[in-house]
Amino acid sequence: MDKGSIEYVPLNAANGILPWTKSCFVCGESNQKGFRLRSRIENNIVVIEYSPTPNDVGWKEIIHGGISMTLMDEVMTWAAILYARKACVSA
């Protein structure tokens, strides 16, 4: 991994935006094929906003399960990290 893939931007306490790595598929600003979304904390809840594109649809205008699970993985991991106050992963 190059240094750019592991650098992250720290928590922005002013607006609750959570840190992100530059190459992450969900939040990485340098990942051209990713979502480039920002997770944030609102009232002790991890929030991520996403509007599906036509490429994210699986069947009859229903978002593909892989897309929804990827987004759930992101917020569940952040919820675990914030609860445990240490690095964790979802499983």
VMD Tcl script that builds the backbone (N, CA, C; Angstrom):
set m [mol new atoms 273]
animate dup $m
set s [atomselect $m all]
$s set {name element resname resid chain x y z} {
  {N N MET 1 A 0.833 -1.183 0.000}
  {CA C MET 1 A 0.000 0.000 0.000}
  {C C MET 1 A 0.873 1.240 0.000}
  {N N ASP 2 A 0.524 2.199 -0.817}
  {CA C ASP 2 A 1.279 3.441 -0.774}
  {C C ASP 2 A 0.770 4.312 0.360}
  {N N LYS 3 A 1.553 5.307 0.722}
  {CA C LYS 3 A 1.194 6.156 1.853}
  {C C LYS 3 A -0.168 6.807 1.668}
  {N N GLY 4 A -0.520 7.182 0.446}
  {CA C GLY 4 A -1.802 7.825 0.195}
  {C C GLY 4 A -2.990 6.954 0.527}
  {N N SER 5 A -2.807 5.636 0.510}
  {CA C SER 5 A -3.931 4.757 0.777}
  {C C SER 5 A -4.212 4.588 2.264}
  {N N ILE 6 A -3.278 4.972 3.122}
  {CA C ILE 6 A -3.527 4.794 4.546}
  {C C ILE 6 A -3.638 6.106 5.305}
  {N N GLU 7 A -3.408 7.216 4.653}
  {CA C GLU 7 A -3.595 8.491 5.333}
  {C C GLU 7 A -5.084 8.693 5.593}
  {N N TYR 8 A -5.400 9.331 6.682}
  {CA C TYR 8 A -6.801 9.597 6.956}
  {C C TYR 8 A -6.968 11.027 7.432}
  {N N VAL 9 A -8.201 11.470 7.351}
  {CA C VAL 9 A -8.547 12.803 7.824}
  {C C VAL 9 A -9.234 12.616 9.166}
  {N N PRO 10 A -8.788 13.300 10.228}
  {CA C PRO 10 A -9.339 13.076 11.566}
  {C C PRO 10 A -10.755 13.623 11.744}
  {N N LEU 11 A -11.359 13.240 12.867}
  {CA C LEU 11 A -12.704 13.685 13.218}
  {C C LEU 11 A -12.805 15.193 13.185}
  {N N ASN 12 A -13.851 15.686 12.551}
  {CA C ASN 12 A -14.151 17.107 12.547}
  {C C ASN 12 A -15.217 17.330 13.611}
  {N N ALA 13 A -14.797 17.710 14.799}
  {CA C ALA 13 A -15.708 17.841 15.934}
  {C C ALA 13 A -16.799 18.880 15.693}
  {N N ALA 14 A -16.529 19.862 14.875}
  {CA C ALA 14 A -17.502 20.931 14.643}
  {C C ALA 14 A -18.775 20.415 13.984}
  {N N ASN 15 A -18.658 19.461 13.074}
  {CA C ASN 15 A -19.856 18.977 12.384}
  {C C ASN 15 A -20.061 17.465 12.498}
  {N N GLY 16 A -19.295 16.789 13.328}
  {CA C GLY 16 A -19.471 15.365 13.574}
  {C C GLY 16 A -19.019 14.455 12.453}
  {N N ILE 17 A -18.336 14.995 11.436}
  {CA C ILE 17 A -17.843 14.167 10.329}
  {C C ILE 17 A -16.759 13.230 10.861}
  {N N LEU 18 A -16.915 11.936 10.593}
  {CA C LEU 18 A -15.954 10.943 11.067}
  {C C LEU 18 A -14.731 10.896 10.157}
  {N N PRO 19 A -13.596 10.416 10.681}
  {CA C PRO 19 A -12.377 10.325 9.863}
  {C C PRO 19 A -12.586 9.403 8.660}
  {N N TRP 20 A -11.753 9.569 7.648}
  {CA C TRP 20 A -11.805 8.681 6.494}
  {C C TRP 20 A -10.413 8.471 5.937}
  {N N THR 21 A -10.239 7.316 5.286}
  {CA C THR 21 A -8.985 7.056 4.584}
  {C C THR 21 A -9.171 7.466 3.133}
  {N N LYS 22 A -8.086 7.810 2.496}
  {CA C LYS 22 A -8.187 8.365 1.147}
  {C C LYS 22 A -8.542 7.349 0.072}
  {N N SER 23 A -8.310 6.052 0.326}
  {CA C SER 23 A -8.594 5.054 -0.710}
  {C C SER 23 A -9.779 4.144 -0.383}
  {N N CYS 24 A -10.432 4.357 0.734}
  {CA C CYS 24 A -11.575 3.529 1.141}
  {C C CYS 24 A -12.646 3.520 0.040}
  {N N PHE 25 A -13.258 2.361 -0.203}
  {CA C PHE 25 A -14.297 2.265 -1.229}
  {C C PHE 25 A -15.507 3.127 -0.882}
  {N N VAL 26 A -15.871 3.199 0.379}
  {CA C VAL 26 A -17.043 3.983 0.776}
  {C C VAL 26 A -16.701 5.458 0.953}
  {N N CYS 27 A -15.626 5.765 1.664}
  {CA C CYS 27 A -15.363 7.161 2.023}
  {C C CYS 27 A -14.142 7.787 1.365}
  {N N GLY 28 A -13.362 7.015 0.641}
  {CA C GLY 28 A -12.107 7.526 0.096}
  {C C GLY 28 A -12.270 8.535 -1.021}
  {N N GLU 29 A -11.776 9.732 -0.788}
  {CA C GLU 29 A -11.881 10.782 -1.806}
  {C C GLU 29 A -11.007 10.501 -3.015}
  {N N SER 30 A -9.993 9.650 -2.873}
  {CA C SER 30 A -9.103 9.319 -3.988}
  {C C SER 30 A -9.542 8.071 -4.748}
  {N N ASN 31 A -10.553 7.374 -4.261}
  {CA C ASN 31 A -11.016 6.156 -4.918}
  {C C ASN 31 A -12.026 6.529 -6.004}
  {N N GLN 32 A -11.572 6.533 -7.240}
  {CA C GLN 32 A -12.412 6.963 -8.361}
  {C C GLN 32 A -13.629 6.062 -8.585}
  {N N LYS 33 A -13.567 4.800 -8.149}
  {CA C LYS 33 A -14.685 3.877 -8.347}
  {C C LYS 33 A -15.559 3.744 -7.109}
  {N N GLY 34 A -15.182 4.412 -6.031}
  {CA C GLY 34 A -15.922 4.296 -4.782}
  {C C GLY 34 A -17.052 5.309 -4.662}
  {N N PHE 35 A -17.689 5.309 -3.497}
  {CA C PHE 35 A -18.825 6.193 -3.241}
  {C C PHE 35 A -18.427 7.608 -2.826}
  {N N ARG 36 A -17.278 7.741 -2.178}
  {CA C ARG 36 A -16.792 9.033 -1.665}
  {C C ARG 36 A -17.817 9.702 -0.738}
  {N N LEU 37 A -18.339 8.932 0.186}
  {CA C LEU 37 A -19.333 9.427 1.140}
  {C C LEU 37 A -18.670 9.775 2.460}
  {N N ARG 38 A -19.349 10.526 3.283}
  {CA C ARG 38 A -18.859 10.883 4.616}
  {C C ARG 38 A -19.853 10.382 5.657}
  {N N SER 39 A -19.338 9.644 6.624}
  {CA C SER 39 A -20.142 9.244 7.777}
  {C C SER 39 A -20.040 10.348 8.813}
  {N N ARG 40 A -21.105 10.513 9.573}
  {CA C ARG 40 A -21.100 11.535 10.617}
  {C C ARG 40 A -21.911 11.038 11.811}
  {N N ILE 41 A -21.752 11.745 12.912}
  {CA C ILE 41 A -22.498 11.433 14.124}
  {C C ILE 41 A -23.597 12.477 14.286}
  {N N GLU 42 A -24.824 12.004 14.470}
  {CA C GLU 42 A -25.959 12.878 14.767}
  {C C GLU 42 A -26.707 12.275 15.949}
  {N N ASN 43 A -26.773 12.991 17.044}
  {CA C ASN 43 A -27.487 12.505 18.232}
  {C C ASN 43 A -27.051 11.092 18.623}
  {N N ASN 44 A -25.737 10.865 18.652}
  {CA C ASN 44 A -25.141 9.575 19.018}
  {C C ASN 44 A -25.483 8.443 18.051}
  {N N ILE 45 A -25.852 8.771 16.831}
  {CA C ILE 45 A -26.141 7.779 15.797}
  {C C ILE 45 A -25.204 8.030 14.625}
  {N N VAL 46 A -24.635 6.959 14.078}
  {CA C VAL 46 A -23.784 7.092 12.893}
  {C C VAL 46 A -24.698 7.178 11.670}
  {N N VAL 47 A -24.499 8.220 10.885}
  {CA C VAL 47 A -25.353 8.492 9.727}
  {C C VAL 47 A -24.499 8.556 8.467}
  {N N ILE 48 A -25.028 7.996 7.392}
  {CA C ILE 48 A -24.416 8.147 6.074}
  {C C ILE 48 A -25.568 8.338 5.087}
  {N N GLU 49 A -25.455 9.300 4.219}
  {CA C GLU 49 A -26.504 9.558 3.234}
  {C C GLU 49 A -26.034 9.095 1.868}
  {N N TYR 50 A -26.926 8.413 1.156}
  {CA C TYR 50 A -26.572 7.888 -0.156}
  {C C TYR 50 A -27.799 7.856 -1.053}
  {N N SER 51 A -27.652 8.303 -2.261}
  {CA C SER 51 A -28.704 8.210 -3.274}
  {C C SER 51 A -28.224 7.242 -4.349}
  {N N PRO 52 A -28.910 6.113 -4.510}
  {CA C PRO 52 A -28.474 5.121 -5.488}
  {C C PRO 52 A -28.464 5.677 -6.915}
  {N N THR 53 A -27.524 5.183 -7.703}
  {CA C THR 53 A -27.463 5.503 -9.124}
  {C C THR 53 A -28.031 4.307 -9.897}
  {N N PRO 54 A -28.321 4.467 -11.169}
  {CA C PRO 54 A -28.812 3.318 -11.952}
  {C C PRO 54 A -27.853 2.123 -11.924}
  {N N ASN 55 A -26.563 2.352 -11.750}
  {CA C ASN 55 A -25.594 1.255 -11.684}
  {C C ASN 55 A -25.694 0.451 -10.395}
  {N N ASP 56 A -26.385 0.958 -9.391}
  {CA C ASP 56 A -26.483 0.297 -8.088}
  {C C ASP 56 A -27.716 -0.595 -7.963}
  {N N VAL 57 A -28.513 -0.650 -9.011}
  {CA C VAL 57 A -29.771 -1.386 -8.977}
  {C C VAL 57 A -29.544 -2.848 -9.333}
  {N N GLY 58 A -30.190 -3.734 -8.577}
  {CA C GLY 58 A -30.093 -5.154 -8.857}
  {C C GLY 58 A -31.256 -5.649 -9.694}
  {N N TRP 59 A -32.483 -5.382 -9.274}
  {CA C TRP 59 A -33.669 -5.891 -9.951}
  {C C TRP 59 A -34.813 -4.909 -9.764}
  {N N LYS 60 A -35.449 -4.534 -10.838}
  {CA C LYS 60 A -36.630 -3.660 -10.812}
  {C C LYS 60 A -36.486 -2.460 -9.889}
  {N N GLU 61 A -35.441 -1.699 -10.077}
  {CA C GLU 61 A -35.207 -0.468 -9.323}
  {C C GLU 61 A -35.014 -0.679 -7.820}
  {N N ILE 62 A -34.559 -1.860 -7.448}
  {CA C ILE 62 A -34.237 -2.158 -6.048}
  {C C ILE 62 A -32.719 -2.148 -5.925}
  {N N ILE 63 A -32.213 -1.433 -4.929}
  {CA C ILE 63 A -30.763 -1.348 -4.749}
  {C C ILE 63 A -30.190 -2.750 -4.545}
  {N N HIS 64 A -29.059 -3.008 -5.162}
  {CA C HIS 64 A -28.398 -4.310 -5.061}
  {C C HIS 64 A -27.984 -4.568 -3.615}
  {N N GLY 65 A -28.144 -5.790 -3.158}
  {CA C GLY 65 A -27.814 -6.149 -1.781}
  {C C GLY 65 A -26.369 -5.889 -1.406}
  {N N GLY 66 A -25.468 -6.047 -2.346}
  {CA C GLY 66 A -24.055 -5.782 -2.071}
  {C C GLY 66 A -23.796 -4.323 -1.760}
  {N N ILE 67 A -24.527 -3.443 -2.434}
  {CA C ILE 67 A -24.390 -2.003 -2.180}
  {C C ILE 67 A -24.915 -1.679 -0.785}
  {N N SER 68 A -26.116 -2.167 -0.468}
  {CA C SER 68 A -26.685 -1.852 0.849}
  {C C SER 68 A -25.847 -2.455 1.976}
  {N N MET 69 A -25.302 -3.655 1.778}
  {CA C MET 69 A -24.465 -4.268 2.811}
  {C C MET 69 A -23.146 -3.520 2.979}
  {N N THR 70 A -22.599 -2.994 1.895}
  {CA C THR 70 A -21.368 -2.197 1.983}
  {C C THR 70 A -21.606 -0.964 2.840}
  {N N LEU 71 A -22.727 -0.294 2.618}
  {CA C LEU 71 A -23.047 0.899 3.405}
  {C C LEU 71 A -23.321 0.534 4.862}
  {N N MET 72 A -24.015 -0.586 5.088}
  {CA C MET 72 A -24.265 -1.027 6.466}
  {C C MET 72 A -22.965 -1.382 7.167}
  {N N ASP 73 A -22.041 -2.015 6.452}
  {CA C ASP 73 A -20.741 -2.353 7.028}
  {C C ASP 73 A -20.032 -1.091 7.511}
  {N N GLU 74 A -20.086 -0.045 6.721}
  {CA C GLU 74 A -19.432 1.219 7.086}
  {C C GLU 74 A -20.011 1.792 8.383}
  {N N VAL 75 A -21.334 1.890 8.472}
  {CA C VAL 75 A -21.921 2.496 9.672}
  {C C VAL 75 A -21.828 1.572 10.882}
  {N N MET 76 A -21.939 0.252 10.675}
  {CA C MET 76 A -21.808 -0.671 11.810}
  {C C MET 76 A -20.396 -0.652 12.371}
  {N N THR 77 A -19.411 -0.571 11.488}
  {CA C THR 77 A -18.031 -0.513 11.959}
  {C C THR 77 A -17.793 0.753 12.759}
  {N N TRP 78 A -18.273 1.896 12.254}
  {CA C TRP 78 A -18.101 3.141 13.010}
  {C C TRP 78 A -18.843 3.100 14.343}
  {N N ALA 79 A -20.027 2.496 14.364}
  {CA C ALA 79 A -20.760 2.375 15.625}
  {C C ALA 79 A -19.955 1.548 16.630}
  {N N ALA 80 A -19.362 0.446 16.171}
  {CA C ALA 80 A -18.543 -0.395 17.053}
  {C C ALA 80 A -17.310 0.348 17.544}
  {N N ILE 81 A -16.642 1.062 16.649}
  {CA C ILE 81 A -15.448 1.825 17.036}
  {C C ILE 81 A -15.795 2.870 18.083}
  {N N LEU 82 A -16.873 3.588 17.869}
  {CA C LEU 82 A -17.254 4.645 18.808}
  {C C LEU 82 A -17.694 4.069 20.151}
  {N N TYR 83 A -18.377 2.916 20.132}
  {CA C TYR 83 A -18.810 2.281 21.371}
  {C C TYR 83 A -17.616 1.722 22.143}
  {N N ALA 84 A -16.734 1.000 21.452}
  {CA C ALA 84 A -15.592 0.348 22.104}
  {C C ALA 84 A -14.446 1.311 22.391}
  {N N ARG 85 A -14.446 2.438 21.699}
  {CA C ARG 85 A -13.374 3.428 21.819}
  {C C ARG 85 A -12.010 2.849 21.439}
  {N N LYS 86 A -12.048 1.939 20.447}
  {CA C LYS 86 A -10.814 1.393 19.881}
  {C C LYS 86 A -11.135 0.849 18.492}
  {N N ALA 87 A -10.093 0.589 17.730}
  {CA C ALA 87 A -10.275 0.090 16.370}
  {C C ALA 87 A -10.947 -1.275 16.383}
  {N N CYS 88 A -11.898 -1.482 15.503}
  {CA C CYS 88 A -12.582 -2.757 15.349}
  {C C CYS 88 A -13.004 -2.926 13.895}
  {N N VAL 89 A -13.503 -4.095 13.586}
  {CA C VAL 89 A -14.073 -4.361 12.272}
  {C C VAL 89 A -15.414 -5.043 12.477}
  {N N SER 90 A -16.278 -4.951 11.487}
  {CA C SER 90 A -17.544 -5.678 11.585}
  {C C SER 90 A -17.313 -7.101 11.093}
  {N N ALA 91 A -18.185 -7.995 11.484}
  {CA C ALA 91 A -18.038 -9.391 11.046}
  {C C ALA 91 A -19.397 -9.991 10.790}
}
mol reanalyze $m
mol bondsrecalc $m
mol representation Tube
mol addrep $m
